[in-house]
């Protein structure tokens, strides 16, 4: 017997840096959504606690102490809050590239909280789940519930319902550390952007795309100063047939394209794999809470 939970990739549909606080951190305005391309967690309960990382991206974590992984830290935090004993063989199947701007580590930590919550019979809205997530960072809390969400200067807000869309994710197989991008942002002269939350939930994909074209990712310029290959990824995605929008996600270096259906996204993936076999390229669909369990 074992339990499984998916940890879907998170993309920033737009990301505005709206200011810088006295402590040096940046205030953000960002709309995030989730994609069916994911890591996976598996728990076999009848064993002493252990944690291993497997899968195609596992070698990138081989130098790290598994006990310091965000998944283990989140699991220990929830066990302490609920008084449960942490047992079982826990395996992370790592499919998403690390340090890639799509929330992989944070989504993994959120996934183990959902998995243990089910195993221990917690209500999905049990505040201890959010407490354990927040203790690991704002991004883990953001990933706890699979739905669109705004990241704000003071926390998170529920995002709007989003239309169906398919997504292409492309990464150059090179890590780009988020702190380095924000450090570059502090050094640069890039202007701050205004708040830009959507006025109303977009009824169609065309409406969403037009709204996103009026917004941007303010971390793109500082990320490109650290990794000059990023514009090539954005341009390559934009040049595929049927691509509606091409943009970098988060702090990079993963970039994404939006398409009307999965077939178009998969055809774009096939085309890019033939010309850039060294890139990590995957196609999937945007998902929300209503479709999360079915992907």
C-alpha positions in Angstrom: 0.0 0.0 0.0 1.2 3.5 -0.8 -0.1 7.0 -1.2 0.8 9.4 -4.1 0.6 13.1 -4.6 1.5 15.3 -7.5 3.5 18.5 -7.2 2.6 20.5 -10.3 4.8 23.2 -11.8 3.8 26.8 -11.1 4.1 29.6 -13.7 3.9 33.3 -13.2 1.6 34.6 -15.9 2.9 38.0 -15.1 5.2 39.4 -12.4 5.5 43.1 -11.6 8.1 44.4 -9.1 6.2 47.2 -7.5 8.7 48.5 -5.0 11.5 47.8 -2.6 11.1 47.7 1.1 13.5 49.1 3.8 14.7 45.5 4.5 15.9 45.2 0.9 13.2 42.7 -0.2 11.0 43.5 -3.2 7.2 44.0 -3.3 5.6 41.9 -6.0 2.3 41.8 -7.9 2.1 38.4 -9.7 -0.6 36.1 -11.0 0.4 32.4 -10.8 -1.2 29.3 -12.2 -0.4 25.6 -12.2 0.5 23.2 -15.0 0.0 19.4 -15.3 3.8 18.9 -15.7 4.8 17.8 -12.3 7.0 16.1 -9.7 5.4 13.2 -7.8 5.6 12.0 -4.2 5.0 8.5 -3.0 4.6 7.4 0.6 4.8 3.7 1.8 3.6 4.0 5.4 4.7 0.7 6.9 8.4 1.5 7.4 10.6 3.8 9.5 10.9 7.3 8.1 13.3 7.7 5.1 13.5 10.1 2.2 15.0 9.5 -1.2 15.0 11.4 -4.5 14.6 9.6 -7.8 13.7 10.5 -11.4 15.4 12.3 -14.3 16.3 15.5 -12.3 17.5 13.7 -9.2 21.2 14.1 -10.0 20.9 17.9 -9.6 20.1 17.3 -5.9 22.7 14.6 -5.3 25.1 16.9 -3.5 22.4 18.1 -1.0 21.7 16.5 2.4 18.3 14.8 1.9 17.3 15.7 5.5 17.6 19.3 4.6 15.3 19.1 1.6 12.3 21.3 1.8 10.0 18.3 1.6 11.5 16.8 4.8 11.4 20.1 6.6 7.7 20.6 5.7 6.9 17.1 6.8 8.6 17.5 10.1 6.8 20.8 10.7 3.4 19.3 10.1 4.2 16.3 12.3 5.2 18.6 15.2 2.1 20.8 14.8 -0.3 17.8 14.7 1.5 15.5 17.2 1.8 12.7 14.6 4.8 10.4 14.3 6.5 10.8 11.0 6.9 7.3 9.6 7.1 5.7 6.2 9.3 5.5 3.1 8.9 8.8 1.2 10.1 9.1 -2.4 10.3 12.2 -4.5 10.2 11.6 -8.2 11.9 14.7 -9.5 10.9 15.5 -13.1 11.1 19.4 -12.9 14.5 21.1 -13.3 15.8 22.7 -10.1 16.3 26.4 -9.6 14.2 27.0 -12.7 11.5 29.6 -11.8 8.5 27.2 -11.8 8.3 26.6 -8.0 9.5 22.9 -8.1 10.9 22.7 -4.5 8.0 24.7 -3.1 5.4 22.7 -4.9 7.2 19.5 -3.6 6.9 20.7 0.0 3.3 21.7 -0.5 2.6 18.3 -2.0 4.0 16.4 1.0 1.7 18.5 3.3 -1.3 17.5 1.2 -0.2 13.9 1.2 0.4 13.7 5.0 -2.8 15.6 5.6 -4.8 12.9 3.8 -2.8 10.1 5.5 -3.4 11.6 8.9 -7.1 12.4 8.2 -6.8 16.2 8.3 -9.4 18.4 6.8 -7.9 20.1 3.6 -8.7 23.5 5.3 -7.0 22.5 8.6 -5.1 25.7 9.5 -2.1 23.6 10.6 -1.4 22.8 6.9 -1.1 26.5 6.1 0.9 27.1 9.2 3.4 24.4 8.2 3.5 25.7 4.7 4.1 29.3 5.7 6.9 28.3 8.0 8.8 27.0 4.9 8.2 30.2 2.9 5.6 32.2 1.0 5.9 30.1 -2.1 5.1 26.9 -0.3 1.9 28.5 1.1 1.1 29.7 -2.4 1.5 26.1 -3.8 -0.6 24.5 -1.0 -3.9 24.9 -2.9 -3.8 24.2 -6.6 -5.6 27.3 -7.9 -4.7 30.6 -9.5 -3.4 33.1 -6.9 -2.1 36.6 -6.7 1.2 37.2 -4.8 1.0 40.6 -3.2 3.2 42.8 -1.0 1.5 41.5 2.1 0.8 37.8 1.2 -1.5 36.0 -1.2 -5.0 36.5 -2.6 -7.2 34.1 -4.5 -6.8 34.6 -8.2 -9.6 34.5 -10.8 -11.0 31.5 -12.6 -8.9 31.1 -15.8 -9.9 29.7 -19.2 -8.5 26.4 -20.5 -5.1 26.7 -22.0 -2.2 24.4 -22.9 1.4 25.2 -21.9 4.9 24.6 -23.2 7.7 24.7 -20.7 11.3 25.1 -21.9 14.5 25.3 -19.8 18.1 25.4 -21.0 19.1 22.8 -18.3 21.0 25.5 -16.5 20.0 26.5 -12.9 19.4 30.2 -12.1 19.2 30.9 -8.4 16.3 33.2 -7.4 18.4 35.2 -4.9 20.9 36.0 -7.6 18.2 37.4 -9.8 16.8 39.6 -7.0 20.3 40.7 -6.2 20.8 41.7 -9.8 17.4 43.5 -9.7 18.6 45.5 -6.7 21.8 46.5 -8.6 20.0 47.4 -11.8 18.1 50.5 -12.8 15.0 48.7 -14.0 11.9 50.8 -13.2 9.2 49.6 -10.8 5.8 48.6 -12.3 2.2 49.4 -11.0 -0.2 46.9 -9.5 -1.9 45.1 -12.4 -4.5 42.6 -11.1 -7.1 41.7 -13.7 -10.2 43.8 -13.6 -12.4 40.7 -14.1 -11.9 37.0 -14.6 -11.0 36.5 -18.3 -13.9 34.7 -20.0 -11.8 33.4 -22.9 -8.2 32.6 -23.6 -8.0 35.4 -26.1 -9.0 37.9 -23.4 -6.5 36.5 -20.9 -3.7 36.7 -23.5 -4.5 40.3 -24.4 -4.5 41.2 -20.7 -1.1 39.4 -20.2 0.4 41.3 -23.2 -0.3 44.5 -21.3 1.7 43.1 -18.4 5.2 41.7 -18.1 7.8 39.9 -16.0 10.0 42.5 -14.4 12.6 39.9 -13.5 13.2 39.2 -17.2 15.9 41.9 -17.6 17.9 41.1 -14.5 17.6 37.4 -15.3 18.9 38.0 -18.9 21.9 39.9 -17.5 22.8 36.7 -15.6 21.9 34.2 -18.3 22.1 35.5 -21.9 20.4 32.4 -23.3 16.9 33.3 -22.0 15.9 35.6 -24.9 16.7 32.7 -27.3 14.2 30.5 -25.4 11.5 33.1 -25.5 12.0 33.7 -29.2 12.1 30.0 -30.0 8.8 29.4 -28.3 7.2 32.5 -29.9 8.2 31.2 -33.3 6.3 27.9 -33.0 3.0 27.7 -34.8 -0.1 28.7 -32.8 1.8 30.2 -29.9 -0.3 32.9 -28.3 2.2 34.3 -25.8 5.8 33.5 -24.9 7.3 34.7 -21.5 9.8 33.8 -18.8 8.3 32.4 -15.6 9.3 33.7 -12.2 13.0 34.4 -11.8 13.9 32.0 -14.8 15.3 30.4 -16.6 12.2 28.4 -17.6 10.1 30.1 -20.2 6.6 29.2 -21.3 4.2 29.5 -24.2 0.5 29.4 -24.2 -1.6 27.5 -26.8 -5.2 26.8 -27.4 -5.0 23.0 -27.0 -2.6 20.2 -26.0 -2.0 19.0 -29.5 -0.6 22.4 -30.5 1.6 22.5 -27.4 2.9 19.0 -28.1 3.6 19.8 -31.7 5.6 22.8 -30.6 7.5 20.6 -28.1 8.3 18.1 -30.9 9.6 20.9 -33.1 11.8 22.5 -30.4 13.2 19.1 -29.4 14.4 18.5 -32.9 16.3 21.8 -33.1 17.3 22.1 -29.4 17.9 18.5 -28.1 19.9 19.9 -25.2 16.9 21.8 -23.8 14.3 20.4 -21.3 11.0 20.7 -23.1 7.6 19.5 -21.8 4.0 20.2 -22.9 1.0 20.2 -20.6 -2.2 22.0 -19.6 -3.0 24.7 -17.1 -4.9 23.2 -14.2 -6.9 24.4 -11.2 -8.4 22.8 -8.1 -11.3 21.3 -10.1 -8.9 19.4 -12.5 -6.0 18.7 -10.2 -7.0 15.3 -9.1 -7.7 14.1 -12.7 -4.3 14.9 -14.3 
